[in-house]
Amino acid sequence: MPYIAAVLRAKIRQKFQEVCAYCRSPERLMGVIFEIDHIIPLVEGGETQEENLCLCCPTCNRFKASHVAATDPITQKLFALFHPVAQNWDDHFY
């Protein structure tokens, strides 16, 4: 896990209003401390920069892991996963 400066962590927490970027659960109701996630994982070339970081619950972080795409089980097409900084949640999950 790369070091993320406290100032940057605080900025990400504020930006996402202490709500998981993926499932939209509020941290105060989950009973766990949320984590900073690399949207594009380091192993895929992502960097520790504000535009590549989001706040997420441990469940979403473990489920997403280092994935950046998933195969649709019906069409078998590969689709990029939701990018909480570059995309709008409502539009993506419409």
A tleap script that builds the chain and sets N, CA, C and O, in Angstrom:
source leaprc.protein.ff14SB
mol = sequence {
  NMET PRO TYR ILE ALA ALA VAL LEU ARG ALA
  LYS ILE ARG GLN LYS PHE GLN GLU VAL CYS
  ALA TYR CYS ARG SER PRO GLU ARG LEU MET
  GLY VAL ILE PHE GLU ILE ASP HIE ILE ILE
  PRO LEU VAL GLU GLY GLY GLU THR GLN GLU
  GLU ASN LEU CYS LEU CYS CYS PRO THR CYS
  ASN ARG PHE LYS ALA SER HIE VAL ALA ALA
  THR ASP PRO ILE THR GLN LYS LEU PHE ALA
  LEU PHE HIE PRO VAL ALA GLN ASN TRP ASP
  ASP HIE PHE CTYR
}
set mol.1.N position { 0.845 -1.179 0.000 }
set mol.1.CA position { 0.000 0.000 0.000 }
set mol.1.C position { 0.892 1.245 0.000 }
set mol.1.O position { 1.692 1.429 0.917 }
set mol.2.N position { 0.763 2.089 -1.007 }
set mol.2.CA position { 1.596 3.292 -1.072 }
set mol.2.C position { 1.153 4.316 -0.028 }
set mol.2.O position { -0.004 4.363 0.389 }
set mol.3.N position { 2.111 5.120 0.367 }
set mol.3.CA position { 1.820 6.197 1.311 }
set mol.3.C position { 0.967 7.258 0.629 }
set mol.3.O position { 1.264 7.691 -0.484 }
set mol.4.N position { -0.098 7.669 1.315 }
set mol.4.CA position { -0.939 8.767 0.832 }
set mol.4.C position { -0.937 9.822 1.928 }
set mol.4.O position { -1.381 9.563 3.047 }
set mol.5.N position { -0.443 10.998 1.610 }
set mol.5.CA position { -0.311 12.070 2.586 }
set mol.5.C position { -1.643 12.387 3.253 }
set mol.5.O position { -2.698 12.297 2.626 }
set mol.6.N position { -1.586 12.756 4.520 }
set mol.6.CA position { -2.790 13.063 5.297 }
set mol.6.C position { -3.614 14.170 4.647 }
set mol.6.O position { -4.843 14.121 4.668 }
set mol.7.N position { -2.953 15.157 4.075 }
set mol.7.CA position { -3.666 16.258 3.421 }
set mol.7.C position { -4.465 15.741 2.229 }
set mol.7.O position { -5.610 16.147 2.028 }
set mol.8.N position { -3.874 14.851 1.440 }
set mol.8.CA position { -4.564 14.283 0.288 }
set mol.8.C position { -5.694 13.370 0.737 }
set mol.8.O position { -6.769 13.385 0.136 }
set mol.9.N position { -5.476 12.571 1.785 }
set mol.9.CA position { -6.532 11.717 2.331 }
set mol.9.C position { -7.738 12.561 2.756 }
set mol.9.O position { -8.883 12.229 2.451 }
set mol.10.N position { -7.459 13.649 3.460 }
set mol.10.CA position { -8.531 14.532 3.931 }
set mol.10.C position { -9.286 15.145 2.748 }
set mol.10.O position { -10.509 15.277 2.784 }
set mol.11.N position { -8.561 15.509 1.722 }
set mol.11.CA position { -9.172 16.096 0.529 }
set mol.11.C position { -10.103 15.089 -0.161 }
set mol.11.O position { -11.193 15.455 -0.600 }
set mol.12.N position { -9.679 13.827 -0.255 }
set mol.12.CA position { -10.494 12.780 -0.876 }
set mol.12.C position { -11.735 12.513 -0.027 }
set mol.12.O position { -12.838 12.387 -0.558 }
set mol.13.N position { -11.554 12.428 1.296 }
set mol.13.CA position { -12.699 12.202 2.184 }
set mol.13.C position { -13.730 13.328 2.019 }
set mol.13.O position { -14.932 13.067 1.958 }
set mol.14.N position { -13.263 14.557 1.948 }
set mol.14.CA position { -14.163 15.700 1.783 }
set mol.14.C position { -14.827 15.674 0.406 }
set mol.14.O position { -16.028 15.921 0.289 }
set mol.15.N position { -14.059 15.379 -0.619 }
set mol.15.CA position { -14.577 15.343 -1.985 }
set mol.15.C position { -15.727 14.344 -2.117 }
set mol.15.O position { -16.715 14.617 -2.799 }
set mol.16.N position { -15.598 13.196 -1.468 }
set mol.16.CA position { -16.634 12.164 -1.552 }
set mol.16.C position { -17.605 12.207 -0.376 }
set mol.16.O position { -18.450 11.325 -0.223 }
set mol.17.N position { -17.478 13.229 0.442 }
set mol.17.CA position { -18.398 13.498 1.556 }
set mol.17.C position { -18.585 12.295 2.473 }
set mol.17.O position { -19.676 12.052 2.990 }
set mol.18.N position { -17.503 11.550 2.664 }
set mol.18.CA position { -17.490 10.375 3.537 }
set mol.18.C position { -18.545 9.345 3.147 }
set mol.18.O position { -19.165 8.705 3.997 }
set mol.19.N position { -18.731 9.204 1.824 }
set mol.19.CA position { -19.652 8.223 1.239 }
set mol.19.C position { -18.848 7.382 0.253 }
set mol.19.O position { -17.993 7.904 -0.462 }
set mol.20.N position { -19.123 6.082 0.216 }
set mol.20.CA position { -18.413 5.206 -0.714 }
set mol.20.C position { -18.697 5.632 -2.153 }
set mol.20.O position { -19.852 5.809 -2.540 }
set mol.21.N position { -17.654 5.790 -2.925 }
set mol.21.CA position { -17.789 6.218 -4.318 }
set mol.21.C position { -18.488 5.177 -5.178 }
set mol.21.O position { -19.057 5.518 -6.215 }
set mol.22.N position { -18.457 3.911 -4.767 }
set mol.22.CA position { -19.023 2.834 -5.570 }
set mol.22.C position { -20.449 2.462 -5.162 }
set mol.22.O position { -21.332 2.415 -6.018 }
set mol.23.N position { -20.692 2.201 -3.894 }
set mol.23.CA position { -22.038 1.764 -3.466 }
set mol.23.C position { -22.855 2.883 -2.824 }
set mol.23.O position { -24.048 2.719 -2.565 }
set mol.24.N position { -22.210 4.017 -2.569 }
set mol.24.CA position { -22.835 5.209 -2.003 }
set mol.24.C position { -23.302 5.046 -0.554 }
set mol.24.O position { -24.163 5.797 -0.094 }
set mol.25.N position { -22.753 4.094 0.150 }
set mol.25.CA position { -23.074 3.928 1.566 }
set mol.25.C position { -22.306 4.959 2.381 }
set mol.25.O position { -21.119 5.178 2.138 }
set mol.26.N position { -22.970 5.598 3.349 }
set mol.26.CA position { -22.265 6.557 4.198 }
set mol.26.C position { -21.413 5.840 5.257 }
set mol.26.O position { -21.852 4.867 5.871 }
set mol.27.N position { -20.227 6.328 5.450 }
set mol.27.CA position { -19.307 5.716 6.404 }
set mol.27.C position { -19.910 5.669 7.809 }
set mol.27.O position { -19.743 4.676 8.517 }
set mol.28.N position { -20.596 6.711 8.212 }
set mol.28.CA position { -21.127 6.782 9.574 }
set mol.28.C position { -22.140 5.679 9.875 }
set mol.28.O position { -22.387 5.372 11.041 }
set mol.29.N position { -22.727 5.083 8.841 }
set mol.29.CA position { -23.704 4.011 9.048 }
set mol.29.C position { -23.119 2.612 8.873 }
set mol.29.O position { -23.783 1.622 9.183 }
set mol.30.N position { -21.904 2.521 8.387 }
set mol.30.CA position { -21.322 1.218 8.050 }
set mol.30.C position { -20.579 0.554 9.207 }
set mol.30.O position { -20.422 -0.667 9.214 }
set mol.31.N position { -20.130 1.320 10.164 }
set mol.31.CA position { -19.411 0.733 11.288 }
set mol.31.C position { -17.987 0.317 10.966 }
set mol.31.O position { -17.375 -0.435 11.725 }
set mol.32.N position { -17.455 0.793 9.857 }
set mol.32.CA position { -16.072 0.517 9.459 }
set mol.32.C position { -15.438 1.808 8.948 }
set mol.32.O position { -16.134 2.748 8.563 }
set mol.33.N position { -14.135 1.835 8.951 }
set mol.33.CA position { -13.418 2.996 8.418 }
set mol.33.C position { -13.237 2.789 6.924 }
set mol.33.O position { -12.759 1.739 6.497 }
set mol.34.N position { -13.616 3.782 6.126 }
set mol.34.CA position { -13.479 3.693 4.681 }
set mol.34.C position { -12.024 3.861 4.270 }
set mol.34.O position { -11.198 4.379 5.021 }
set mol.35.N position { -11.742 3.412 3.070 }
set mol.35.CA position { -10.376 3.371 2.552 }
set mol.35.C position { -10.232 4.255 1.316 }
set mol.35.O position { -11.210 4.569 0.638 }
set mol.36.N position { -9.019 4.639 1.048 }
set mol.36.CA position { -8.719 5.367 -0.177 }
set mol.36.C position { -8.388 4.314 -1.238 }
set mol.36.O position { -7.512 3.474 -1.031 }
set mol.37.N position { -9.085 4.361 -2.365 }
set mol.37.CA position { -8.903 3.400 -3.449 }
set mol.37.C position { -8.242 4.065 -4.642 }
set mol.37.O position { -8.554 5.204 -4.991 }
set mol.38.N position { -7.331 3.344 -5.258 }
set mol.38.CA position { -6.773 3.760 -6.546 }
set mol.38.C position { -7.765 3.281 -7.604 }
set mol.38.O position { -7.897 2.076 -7.820 }
set mol.39.N position { -8.451 4.186 -8.255 }
set mol.39.CA position { -9.471 3.833 -9.252 }
set mol.39.C position { -8.837 2.998 -10.356 }
set mol.39.O position { -9.324 1.916 -10.685 }
set mol.40.N position { -7.765 3.499 -10.917 }
set mol.40.CA position { -6.928 2.694 -11.813 }
set mol.40.C position { -5.812 2.168 -10.909 }
set mol.40.O position { -4.965 2.941 -10.461 }
set mol.41.N position { -5.805 0.867 -10.639 }
set mol.41.CA position { -4.830 0.313 -9.691 }
set mol.41.C position { -3.382 0.568 -10.113 }
set mol.41.O position { -3.074 0.739 -11.293 }
set mol.42.N position { -2.520 0.584 -9.118 }
set mol.42.CA position { -1.098 0.788 -9.372 }
set mol.42.C position { -0.560 -0.260 -10.343 }
set mol.42.O position { 0.271 0.053 -11.195 }
set mol.43.N position { -1.032 -1.503 -10.219 }
set mol.43.CA position { -0.551 -2.573 -11.113 }
set mol.43.C position { -0.998 -2.372 -12.558 }
set mol.43.O position { -0.458 -2.997 -13.471 }
set mol.44.N position { -1.983 -1.502 -12.764 }
set mol.44.CA position { -2.456 -1.181 -14.119 }
set mol.44.C position { -1.917 0.167 -14.592 }
set mol.44.O position { -2.348 0.686 -15.622 }
set mol.45.N position { -0.978 0.730 -13.839 }
set mol.45.CA position { -0.367 2.004 -14.227 }
set mol.45.C position { -0.983 3.222 -13.580 }
set mol.45.O position { -0.600 4.347 -13.898 }
set mol.46.N position { -1.933 3.025 -12.676 }
set mol.46.CA position { -2.538 4.151 -11.972 }
set mol.46.C position { -1.537 4.804 -11.031 }
set mol.46.O position { -0.560 4.185 -10.609 }
set mol.47.N position { -1.795 6.053 -10.714 }
set mol.47.CA position { -0.884 6.804 -9.858 }
set mol.47.C position { -1.596 7.292 -8.609 }
set mol.47.O position { -2.825 7.345 -8.555 }
set mol.48.N position { -0.809 7.644 -7.614 }
set mol.48.CA position { -1.358 8.177 -6.372 }
set mol.48.C position { -1.524 9.680 -6.532 }
set mol.48.O position { -0.752 10.474 -5.994 }
set mol.49.N position { -2.558 10.048 -7.289 }
set mol.49.CA position { -2.890 11.444 -7.544 }
set mol.49.C position { -4.381 11.623 -7.300 }
set mol.49.O position { -5.154 10.674 -7.427 }
set mol.50.N position { -4.780 12.832 -6.952 }
set mol.50.CA position { -6.177 13.103 -6.597 }
set mol.50.C position { -7.181 12.582 -7.624 }
set mol.50.O position { -8.214 12.028 -7.249 }
set mol.51.N position { -6.890 12.753 -8.909 }
set mol.51.CA position { -7.845 12.349 -9.942 }
set mol.51.C position { -7.939 10.825 -10.111 }
set mol.51.O position { -8.783 10.337 -10.864 }
set mol.52.N position { -7.077 10.076 -9.414 }
set mol.52.CA position { -7.127 8.615 -9.479 }
set mol.52.C position { -7.482 7.992 -8.123 }
set mol.52.O position { -7.330 6.786 -7.933 }
set mol.53.N position { -7.948 8.808 -7.199 }
set mol.53.CA position { -8.273 8.304 -5.869 }
set mol.53.C position { -9.731 8.577 -5.531 }
set mol.53.O position { -10.309 9.585 -5.936 }
set mol.54.N position { -10.306 7.649 -4.776 }
set mol.54.CA position { -11.665 7.855 -4.273 }
set mol.54.C position { -11.778 7.215 -2.904 }
set mol.54.O position { -10.901 6.460 -2.484 }
set mol.55.N position { -12.850 7.519 -2.221 }
set mol.55.CA position { -13.141 6.936 -0.925 }
set mol.55.C position { -14.078 5.761 -1.141 }
set mol.55.O position { -15.060 5.877 -1.874 }
set mol.56.N position { -13.787 4.637 -0.513 }
set mol.56.CA position { -14.696 3.497 -0.663 }
set mol.56.C position { -14.718 2.638 0.585 }
set mol.56.O position { -13.787 2.640 1.390 }
set mol.57.N position { -15.804 1.909 0.719 }
set mol.57.CA position { -15.943 0.996 1.848 }
set mol.57.C position { -15.042 -0.220 1.605 }
set mol.57.O position { -14.708 -0.523 0.459 }
set mol.58.N position { -14.651 -0.910 2.667 }
set mol.58.CA position { -13.786 -2.079 2.493 }
set mol.58.C position { -14.402 -3.159 1.592 }
set mol.58.O position { -13.680 -3.819 0.844 }
set mol.59.N position { -15.712 -3.343 1.655 }
set mol.59.CA position { -16.354 -4.365 0.821 }
set mol.59.C position { -16.180 -4.052 -0.656 }
set mol.59.O position { -15.787 -4.925 -1.430 }
set mol.60.N position { -16.465 -2.823 -1.058 }
set mol.60.CA position { -16.292 -2.437 -2.468 }
set mol.60.C position { -14.824 -2.505 -2.875 }
set mol.60.O position { -14.500 -2.931 -3.983 }
set mol.61.N position { -13.942 -2.083 -1.977 }
set mol.61.CA position { -12.520 -2.102 -2.306 }
set mol.61.C position { -12.028 -3.531 -2.532 }
set mol.61.O position { -11.247 -3.767 -3.454 }
set mol.62.N position { -12.463 -4.481 -1.720 }
set mol.62.CA position { -12.042 -5.878 -1.892 }
set mol.62.C position { -12.677 -6.485 -3.149 }
set mol.62.O position { -12.034 -7.247 -3.871 }
set mol.63.N position { -13.936 -6.143 -3.402 }
set mol.63.CA position { -14.625 -6.697 -4.569 }
set mol.63.C position { -14.001 -6.192 -5.869 }
set mol.63.O position { -13.784 -6.958 -6.808 }
set mol.64.N position { -13.713 -4.874 -5.904 }
set mol.64.CA position { -13.100 -4.288 -7.102 }
set mol.64.C position { -11.668 -4.758 -7.260 }
set mol.64.O position { -11.228 -5.055 -8.371 }
set mol.65.N position { -10.945 -4.828 -6.163 }
set mol.65.CA position { -9.541 -5.250 -6.152 }
set mol.65.C position { -8.742 -4.495 -7.212 }
set mol.65.O position { -8.749 -3.264 -7.224 }
set mol.66.N position { -8.064 -5.203 -8.090 }
set mol.66.CA position { -7.250 -4.537 -9.119 }
set mol.66.C position { -7.936 -4.562 -10.486 }
set mol.66.O position { -7.289 -4.385 -11.518 }
set mol.67.N position { -9.237 -4.781 -10.482 }
set mol.67.CA position { -9.976 -4.828 -11.742 }
set mol.67.C position { -10.246 -3.421 -12.289 }
set mol.67.O position { -10.452 -2.477 -11.527 }
set mol.68.N position { -10.241 -3.301 -13.596 }
set mol.68.CA position { -10.608 -2.055 -14.264 }
set mol.68.C position { -11.749 -2.297 -15.253 }
set mol.68.O position { -12.319 -1.354 -15.802 }
set mol.69.N position { -12.075 -3.578 -15.470 }
set mol.69.CA position { -13.141 -3.947 -16.405 }
set mol.69.C position { -13.746 -5.269 -15.952 }
set mol.69.O position { -13.168 -6.001 -15.149 }
set mol.70.N position { -14.930 -5.551 -16.495 }
set mol.70.CA position { -15.610 -6.815 -16.198 }
set mol.70.C position { -16.366 -7.277 -17.435 }
set mol.70.O position { -16.750 -6.470 -18.282 }
set mol.71.N position { -16.571 -8.577 -17.525 }
set mol.71.CA position { -17.301 -9.153 -18.646 }
set mol.71.C position { -18.781 -9.228 -18.315 }
set mol.71.O position { -19.169 -9.758 -17.274 }
set mol.72.N position { -19.601 -8.697 -19.205 }
set mol.72.CA position { -21.047 -8.786 -19.053 }
set mol.72.C position { -21.439 -10.258 -19.214 }
set mol.72.O position { -21.111 -10.872 -20.229 }
set mol.73.N position { -22.140 -10.833 -18.221 }
set mol.73.CA position { -22.456 -12.259 -18.301 }
set mol.73.C position { -23.442 -12.621 -19.418 }
set mol.73.O position { -23.513 -13.781 -19.826 }
set mol.74.N position { -24.188 -11.655 -19.905 }
set mol.74.CA position { -25.163 -11.924 -20.964 }
set mol.74.C position { -24.533 -11.786 -22.349 }
set mol.74.O position { -24.647 -12.681 -23.186 }
set mol.75.N position { -23.867 -10.653 -22.577 }
set mol.75.CA position { -23.314 -10.382 -23.906 }
set mol.75.C position { -21.878 -10.877 -24.078 }
set mol.75.O position { -21.380 -10.992 -25.198 }
set mol.76.N position { -21.220 -11.166 -22.954 }
set mol.76.CA position { -19.812 -11.572 -22.952 }
set mol.76.C position { -18.877 -10.450 -23.421 }
set mol.76.O position { -17.718 -10.705 -23.748 }
set mol.77.N position { -19.378 -9.218 -23.453 }
set mol.77.CA position { -18.545 -8.079 -23.821 }
set mol.77.C position { -17.842 -7.542 -22.580 }
set mol.77.O position { -18.372 -7.595 -21.470 }
set mol.78.N position { -16.652 -7.030 -22.795 }
set mol.78.CA position { -15.862 -6.442 -21.723 }
set mol.78.C position { -16.233 -4.969 -21.578 }
set mol.78.O position { -16.246 -4.230 -22.562 }
set mol.79.N position { -16.532 -4.546 -20.360 }
set mol.79.CA position { -16.901 -3.164 -20.085 }
set mol.79.C position { -16.019 -2.600 -18.987 }
set mol.79.O position { -15.681 -3.293 -18.027 }
set mol.80.N position { -15.651 -1.340 -19.136 }
set mol.80.CA position { -14.877 -0.656 -18.100 }
set mol.80.C position { -15.745 -0.481 -16.858 }
set mol.80.O position { -16.944 -0.217 -16.955 }
set mol.81.N position { -15.124 -0.633 -15.694 }
set mol.81.CA position { -15.831 -0.399 -14.451 }
set mol.81.C position { -16.065 1.093 -14.259 }
set mol.81.O position { -15.409 1.922 -14.889 }
set mol.82.N position { -16.995 1.418 -13.394 }
set mol.82.CA position { -17.323 2.805 -13.061 }
set mol.82.C position { -16.086 3.540 -12.552 }
set mol.82.O position { -15.353 3.032 -11.704 }
set mol.83.N position { -15.865 4.735 -13.079 }
set mol.83.CA position { -14.763 5.603 -12.655 }
set mol.83.C position { -15.393 6.787 -11.915 }
set mol.83.O position { -15.921 7.699 -12.551 }
set mol.84.N position { -15.343 6.780 -10.578 }
set mol.84.CA position { -16.074 7.781 -9.800 }
set mol.84.C position { -15.601 9.229 -9.931 }
set mol.84.O position { -16.290 10.142 -9.475 }
set mol.85.N position { -14.464 9.450 -10.531 }
set mol.85.CA position { -14.022 10.827 -10.757 }
set mol.85.C position { -14.396 11.281 -12.161 }
set mol.85.O position { -14.802 12.427 -12.351 }
set mol.86.N position { -14.266 10.404 -13.139 }
set mol.86.CA position { -14.504 10.771 -14.536 }
set mol.86.C position { -15.949 10.586 -14.979 }
set mol.86.O position { -16.353 11.141 -16.001 }
set mol.87.N position { -16.746 9.806 -14.220 }
set mol.87.CA position { -18.123 9.522 -14.634 }
set mol.87.C position { -19.121 9.919 -13.556 }
set mol.87.O position { -18.783 10.037 -12.378 }
set mol.88.N position { -20.347 10.118 -13.987 }
set mol.88.CA position { -21.444 10.430 -13.076 }
set mol.88.C position { -22.121 9.117 -12.674 }
set mol.88.O position { -22.460 8.307 -13.537 }
set mol.89.N position { -22.319 8.905 -11.381 }
set mol.89.CA position { -22.892 7.653 -10.859 }
set mol.89.C position { -24.260 7.362 -11.467 }
set mol.89.O position { -24.500 6.257 -11.955 }
set mol.90.N position { -25.161 8.348 -11.442 }
set mol.90.CA position { -26.520 8.148 -11.981 }
set mol.90.C position { -26.513 7.790 -13.460 }
set mol.90.O position { -27.259 6.910 -13.890 }
set mol.91.N position { -25.678 8.462 -14.238 }
set mol.91.CA position { -25.594 8.178 -15.669 }
set mol.91.C position { -25.035 6.778 -15.925 }
set mol.91.O position { -25.543 6.047 -16.775 }
set mol.92.N position { -23.998 6.413 -15.193 }
set mol.92.CA position { -23.345 5.117 -15.415 }
set mol.92.C position { -24.281 3.947 -15.077 }
set mol.92.O position { -24.311 2.940 -15.785 }
set mol.93.N position { -25.035 4.095 -13.997 }
set mol.93.CA position { -25.860 2.976 -13.541 }
set mol.93.C position { -27.319 3.073 -13.991 }
set mol.93.O position { -28.178 2.364 -13.465 }
set mol.94.N position { -27.600 3.941 -14.954 }
set mol.94.CA position { -28.961 4.108 -15.489 }
set mol.94.C position { -29.474 2.849 -16.118 }
set mol.94.O position { -30.600 2.821 -16.614 }
savepdb mol mol.pdb
quit
